[in-house]
């Protein structure tokens, strides 16, 4: 029996999930600016036989609308009696495409932040902590600035993963553009593509930064002592970077500078239309492999194929010339993270280096947090450091990021020592915790029991799994919080010292934490030269100020962006703007507010290219680029960026006030 509901706020509908016939289909209409949620519950849900035997929850869904939808699955633990779920999975749905949505129930342990993409759906992200005993779940969506409608059919529990049927539809043209609509600047066909790219190549030529900037993009007006490499400098009023010649340098960077990005075609080949074979003329546009630990995928890079289509075997040189000229003319003086290594080497511009394969151990405590007291961690850190050998004498290198956004650090106020006690396997870190507690409580288990309100027969009992130990008492929470800081300190210090030994010349730019989810993340920060965060706030001023005051270090923003919905892609990314010009105004407001803060030494925009229309390796398909899949610049966006960069050094010194214009923002469509 079909149910149709109009949700103007959160509405709960009880359904007995043990019997599938109680939930056949549902049409949900979500008004603009409001979230909606269909709550499904049953008495003693965790005791239901179907749930005990199930491994997957799945249903078929259609997002009726012109843009992607950020669908949510929310889960409550039996101990949670509030309206706030313990764990939320956000799943991206393409517009008007019937999609089978599958959630592996094993993911309720929250050990993985990102789930592999399945055919049809976009990116899947896990937020929150583990659910041990499921009592309620909800199907909903994130806020959006437009009315959205979701149709759901055939909710299932199953012991095996279902198949993924898709309709016979082609959603992108041969150039990689969305076929569903038109927009200003859309490349009409291969002939128009060739004319555009050949003109860009002819106009590339030699480019130079603004007259008041040096060849490296530093400021001619202010010079400090030179060291031969980039370094940090405080002039009594604010932090700066100093370039190898000593000139004041503020890093205006862009991430992922490369010839496009691969579309994850695995399982959705029919949606992509005819693709060239993996050998032959377009072989370089194909990539197959694992990315960020997710499942192996076949990626086809339409942007790269477009370059090959026009320039043939000379496509790399043509793209490099066009891109180097673009960066300089637009005032970007830093090649950011995950950029093309060959381009970085030949562009002769300042750059940062994202180190690969951050040291881990065979057994991990929670998500990607390793057993930092195990000798394996130190050995792997020493091996990790060796990648800096080839770069240690490079004067163009500003510094290195040890890693990007540790997944364990996304859990707000996570007590990593508490997670350590919940594990059911031996680790050296657990033994170190037991020694720490024995020393703290003078080797007296009765003293520990009094403090923790526990009944351990001996310290050996701490080798057994203990759930939610920090909730036993204030003293237990304090003990575990202090040891958590020791764990994080080793997590940071051991690889930092190993890299510094290999490369004493370049700046340690930190971890690019997603945000400061706990003050524990500050442990070991004295090993950094610059403390880095990725900040997607509309105005980063408060985040920069907080991080700067807590660490007394210069601050660098590793990622931010503003996306639109007016150039063919169906999702904005993490911050959405109403138009390309509004994207530019938002960029200018953000970047100038950052430059005006005396702690900030640079911001890096994510990213150079718009993302693939049908999603990259993990499903992201955001309109966040400086150029589209045909290398066409987003002119309205870039006009504001250019004005921003011309004023950067004057804003940093306070000679020019940051622009107050923020740009019109919309609720983002992201996953």
N, C-alpha and C positions, 0 to 999 in steps of 0.2 A: 504494500500500500504506500503510495507516494505521499511524502509529507512536504509541505511548502510553508516556509516561515519567512517573515520579514523582520530582520533583527535590527532594532534601533539602539540596542545596548546588549550587554551580556545576557543571554537567555539560556536556561538549562532545560534540557529535555531528557527525562529518564528513559533509558532503553536497556533491556536485558540482553547484553551482548552474547550470552551463552546460547541464545536461540537466534540464528541469523534471520529468520523470517520476521522478527520484530523490527528490523531495520533494512528496508529494501532500497529506498532512495530518498534523497532530500535535496531541495533547491533552496539555497540561502542567498538572500539579497542583502548586501552590506552597504549602508549609506556612506557617503564620502566622510572622511575625517574620523570615522569610528571603527573600532575593532568589533569583531563578532566572534562568538564561540558557541558551538554546539557541544554541550557536555553530555557524555555518555557514561552511565554508571549502572551498577547492579549490586545487589546485596551480596556481601562476601565474595566480591569479584575475584580476589586472589585464590579463592577455594574452588572456583569453577573449573571443571575438568578440562574444558577447551583451552583455558588460559594456561593451565599447568603443562599441557602437551604442545602448545603452540610455540613456534619460532618466529612467525611473521604475522604482522597485521597489515592488511592491504585492502584497497578499494579503488574504484575507477572515478576519476574526477575530470570535469571540464571547467576551465576558467573562461567565462563569457565576458570578453572585453578586449580592447585594443592593446593592452599592455600586460606584462607579466603579473603574476600574483604571488605574494609571499604567504603561502599557506602554512599554518602552524598545527602541530600535534603537541598537546600539553598533557603531562602525566603527573599524578599525585601519588605520593607514598601514603600508606595506611595511617602513619602517624601524623600526617599533615591534615589538619581540620580547617585550614584557611582557604580563601579563594585563590591564593597565589600558588601556581604549580611548582613542583620541585624541578622538573626538567621540561624543556621546550625544544622541539625540533622544528626548524624553519626550512621549508621546502619550496623551491621555485617552480612555478607552472607557467609554461608558455601560453599565450592567448589562443583560445578557440581550438585547442588540440586535446582530444580525449587521451588522458594519460593514466596509466596504472601507477598508483602511489603505494610504495612498499616501505614498511618500517620494520627492521629486524629488532625483535624484542631484546636481543642481547645488548643492544645499544643503550638500554636503560641503566647499564652500569656506568655510563658517562666516561668511559675510558678513552673514547675517541671523540674529538670535536667535529671532525668532518667525516661524512659517510660517502662511499663511492657512489658515483652517478649511475642511475639505471635509465634505460631508454625512455626518452620523452621528457622526464623531469629535469630541472636545472639543479642548482647547488643545494645541498643539504647540510645544515649546521646544527650542532647540539649545544644548547645553552643550559647551564645549571648543573646540579649535582645528582648523584645516583638515586634511583628508585629501587628499593629492595622488595617491597610488597605493594603491588599496584592496586589502587582502590578506585581511581577515577581517571578518565582520559577525556580530552576535548579536541574537536576539530574546529579550527578557526582561521583567522588571517590577521596580518599586521595592518596597521593603519595605512590608508591610501587617500589621495586627494580627489578621487573619483569614485562613483558608485561601482561596485564590483559584484558579480554574481557567480556563485560556485554551485555546480551540480555534482552530487555524490551518488554513486550507485554501488551496490553489492559489497558491503563491508564484510570482510572475511578474516578469520583466524586460520592459519594453516601451519603444518609442520615443515613444509618445504616452500622454497621461493617460487612464486608464480612466473609465468612467461609474461612478455611485455608486448602485446599487440599494438600496432600503430596504423593509422589510416594511410591510404595511398595518396599522399600529398607532397608537393615540393614547396618548401617554405623560403628558399633562398635562390637567387639567380646565379649565373655562372661566375659572377664577380664576388659573391658572398653577401649580397645585399638582400634585405627582407623584401619578399615579393608582395606583401599584403597592402602596401600603400606607397605613396610618393612623398618627396620632401625636397626643399631647396638644397641644391648641391649634389643631389643623387646623380651618379654617373649612369648615363642612359644605356651604354653598350660598350663593347670592346674597342670600337673605333674612338669613342669619346675618351675612354681610358687612355689610349695611346697618345692622343693629342695632349691631354692634361699632363701625363708623366713626362713626355718629351719636352714640354715647355718648362716644367719644374727643373729638369736636368740642365737645360740650357741656361736657366737663370741662377743656378746654384753658385757657381764661381767661387771666388774668395770672399769670405764674409769676415767681419770684424765686430767686436763688441762696441758698446757705446763709447764715445771719445774719452770720457772720464774714467773708463775702465782699462786695466792692463790686459795683456794678451790672455792671461789666465782668468779674467773676469773679476779681478781684485780692484780695489779703489785706489787710484793714483794719489788722492788727496791725503791719505794717512798711511804712514809707514812705521813699522816697529823693527826690532832687531831680526835679522834673517838667520835661519838655521839650516837652510838647504832642503827642508821638508815642511809640510804643513804642521802647524802647532796651534795651541790655544793661547790667548793673551787677554788679560784684563787690564784695561787702560785707566782704571780707577772709577769708571762710570758704568762700563758694560763689558761683557765678554765679546771677543772676536775670534775668528780663525785668522791666522797669518799665513800667507802663501810662502812658498820656499824663498822668495826674495824679501819677505818681511812686510808686504803690503796687506792692509786690512782686507779680509775676505769674508763675505757673507754668502753662504751656499744656497743658491737657488737651483734646485735640482729637479729632475724628472726621472721616474723609475721606468724600468722595462723598455728601454730604448732599443728596439729591434725591428726587423722587417715583418711586423705583424705577429699574430698569435694563432696557434692551431685550434681549429674547431674539433671538438670531440665527436667524431662521426660514428663511434661504436654503437651499434644497435639502432641508429637513426639514419642509416644510409639513404633510405627512401625519401626522407625529408630534405636531404641535401641535393637531390637530383643527380644527374650523371657526374661522376668524379673521374679524373684521369687515373690511369694505372700507376702503381707505385714504382714502376721503373719507367725510364724514358725521360722526356723533356721536363716533366714536373716532379721528378723523383725527390728533389730537395724540399719540396713543399710538404712532403709526408714525414711524420714522426710517429713512431710507435714505442711506447715505453711507459714506465711508471712515473707518476708525478706527485710529489708531496706525500708519498706513501699510499696513494690511492691506486685503484686497480689499473692494470695495463689498458691502454686505449690507443686507438688509431686516430691521430690528429692530422687534419689537413688544413694548411695555412693558406687561406684564400688571398690574403694580402701579399704573401710571397709569390704565389702563383700569378697574381696580377703583374708583379714586377718582372717575372720570367716571361710572361706573355708579351711584354713590350720590349724588354732589353735583352732577352735571351741569356747567354752565358755571362754577359757583362752586368747582370742585374745587381750584384752585390756592390760593385763600384758605383753604379748609378744611385742606388739607395743611400749609400754612405755619404756621397757628395750632397745629395738633397737634404739628408737629415742633419749633417753637421752644419750646413748653412742655416737650416731652420732653427736649430738650437741657439746658435749665436745671434741671429737676427731677432729672436724672441727674448733674448736676455737670460737664457738658462746657462749658468756657468758650471754646472755639475752634472755628470752622467750618473744617474742613481742606480739603485739595486737592480739586479737581475737583467742587466743590459747585455747586448750582444758583445761577447768577449773580443771578437775581431775588430768591431767598430771602436770599442773602448781603447784598444791598443793603438789604433791608427789615427784616431780623431785628434790626439794631442790636446785634450781638454782635461781639467780636473775630474776625478771620479772617485766613487767609493766602491768598496769590495765587499760583497756578501759572502762570508765564509760558508763552506758547505760541510754537511755531515757533522754537526755539533756532537761532541762525544756523548755516548750513551753506554748502557750496560745491558747484558742479556736479560736481567730482571729489572723491571722498573717499578717505582713505588706507586705512582699515579699518573695516568696519561703518559707524557714524555719525560717525566722527572726520573732520572736514573738513580742507581744505588751509588751515591757519591762517595761513600766510605770504602767502596770496593777498590782494590788495586787496579782493576780493569779500567776504572774511570780515569785515573791518572795516566795510565798507559795510552788510552785512546785520546786523551787530551794532548799528549805529546805528539802522537801521530797527526792529529787534527792541525796542530800548529805548523806542520811542515809545508802546508800549501802556501804559506806566506814567504817561503824562501825565494821564489822567483820574482816576488814583487817588492822585496825589502829595500831596493835601491831606486824605485820608481818615484821621481819627483812629482808626477802628476797625481799620484795616489794620495787622497786626503787621509783616509783611514779605512778601517774594516769594522763591519758589524759582525759580532760573534755569531749571532743567529737572528731569526725573526719570530716574534710573537710566540714564545713558549706556550703550548696549549694548556699546561697546568695552571699558568698564571691568569687565565681568564675566569677562574672561579673566584668570586668575590669573597674575601676573608678566608680563603682556604688555609687550613692548618695542615701542612704537608706531613708533620709528625703524626697527626691523628690518622691520616691515610696510611702511614707506615705501619701503625699498630693494627690496622684492619686487614693487612695482607695475610695470606695463609701460607707464605713461603719464607724461607730464611734469607736474610740479607745482612751484609756487613753494617748497613746503616741502622738496622734494628738492634744489632749487638752494641753499636755505639750509643744508641738511645738508652739501652738498659744500663750501660756503664754510667751514662750521664745521670740517670735517675738514682742509681745506687749511690753515686758520689754526692748528689744533691741532698739525699735523705740519709746520709751518713751510714749507708749499708744496712739500714734498719727497715725491714719491710713493714713493721708495725707503724713506723713514722710515715712511710709512704701511704699505707692504708688509711691512716688518720687524715692525711692531707687530701687524698683522692676519694675518700669515702668508699673504699673498696675492700675486698676480702682476699687478697693474694696470699697464698701460703708462702711464697718466696718470690724473689725477682725473676726466677725462671718462668713463672706464670706469664710474664710479659712476652714470652715467645709464642703464645697462643693468640689467635685473632681476638681483638678487643674492639668493639664497635663504639663509635661516638665517645671516645674517652675524654675529650675536652669538656664534655657536658657534665661530668661527674662532680666537679667542684671548681671553684675559682682557682684553687692551687693547681689542679690538674691542667686547666686551661693555660695558666701561666707557664708551667713546666713545658708543655708541648709547644707553646708559642715560642719560647726561648730556643728550644731545640730546632724548631722549624727555621729560625734565623740562621742557626749553625749550618743546617742543610743547604739553605740557599746561598750562604756565604761560600761554601765549598763548591757549589754548582757554578758560581761565578769565578771564584778566585783561581781554581786549579787550571782551567783552560786559559784564563787571562794571563797568568804567569807563564804558562807554556808558550803562548803566542808572543808575549813580550820578549822572551828569551830568543826566539827565532827572529823576530822583527822588532828591533828597538826604535825604529825610525818613524813609524806611522802611528796615527791616533787610534786608540781603542774607543770605538763609537758605541759600545754597549750592545744591548739585546733587542732593541726596538720592541719593548713591551707594548702590548695592545692598549693597556692603560694601567694605572697604579691601583690594582685591585686589593692590595694589602701593603702595609708598610714593610712587610717581610721582603718585598721585592727590592728594597733599598740595601739589603745586606750585601756586602762585597762591592758596593758601588765605588768605593775608593780605588778600585782597580781600573775604573774607566777614566778616560780623559774627557769624554763627552757622554752625558746620559741621554739616551734616545728613547722616544716614545712614538707610537703611531696615534695620531689624534684626529678623529673625524668630527669634532665639535664644529659648530658654525664659527665660533671665535675661540682660538686656542689659548688666549691670554691667561685664563685661570689655570689651565693644565700646565702651561709652561712655568708660571709663577710658583705653583705648588711644587712641581718637580725640582725647580731650581733652588727654592728655599730649603727643601728637605735634603738635597744632595750637596748643595753649594758647588755645583758643577754647571758648565755651559750645557744647554739643552738643544737637541736637534730633533725636528719632526721628520720621521722616516716615511710617513704616508699621510695623505689626505686627498680628498677629491670631491667634486661636485659633478653630477651627471644630469643629463636632460632626457626628454622624450620626444624631441622634435627633429631627430636626424636618423630615424629608421630602426633603432634598437628599442627593445621593449622594457628595459629596466634602467633605473637611474643610478644604481649603486647605493652606497651608504648614505650619501647626502644628495638630495634632489633639488634641481632648480627648474623654474618654469620655462626657460628658453636658453639658447646659447649665450645671449648677452647677459642674462641673469647668472649663468654659470661663471662668466667672466667677472661680474661684479662681486659675486660671492668669493671667487678666488682672490681678487684684489683686497677685499676686506680682511679675509683670513690671513693672507701673506703679510700685509702691512701691519696688522695687529701683532703678528708674531715678531716682525722686525723691530717694532717699537719696544719690545720687552728686552731689558738688558741681559737676560739670561740666554736669549735665543741666538744661535749662530747659523741657523739655516732651516729651510723647509723643503721637502722633496714631494713633488706631486705624483700621484699614482693614477694614470700612467700615460705613456706616449701614444699608444694606439687605442682606438676603441676596441672593445672585446668582440669575439666572434658572435654573430647574430644568434646562433643556436647554442652558444656556450663553449667556453674553453674546456680544459681537461676536467675540471670539477663542476662545470655548469654555469659559471659566472658569465653574464652577457650584458655588461653595463656600457652605457653610452658615456664614457668618462675620458675619452682620448683627446689628444691635441689634433690628431688626424684620423680619418676614417679608413676603411678597408682598401680604398683606392688611393690612399696617401693624400687625400684632399684635406687641407687645413680647415679647422673650425674657426673661420675668420672672426666672427663676433666675439667668441670666447677669447681668442688670442689677442685681439685689440686691447682688451682690458689687462691681460697678462703683461703685454709689452709696456703699457703705462705704469703698471705696478713695478716692474723690474727697473725701469728708468729712475724711479723714485726711491729704491730700496735703501741705498746708503744714506740718503738724506733723512729718511724716516728713522733709520737706526740711530742716528746721532741726535734726533729730535729737531732738526732744522725744518722738517716738513711733517705736518700732522698726518696720521694715517687716515685714509678715506673712510667716512662714516657710512657710505652706501653699501648695503649688504647684498643686494640682489633679492629678487622674489624667490623664496624657497617653497618647495612642496614636500609633502610627506614622501620619504624615499621609497622606492621599490627595490628592495634588496633582500638577500636570503642569508 
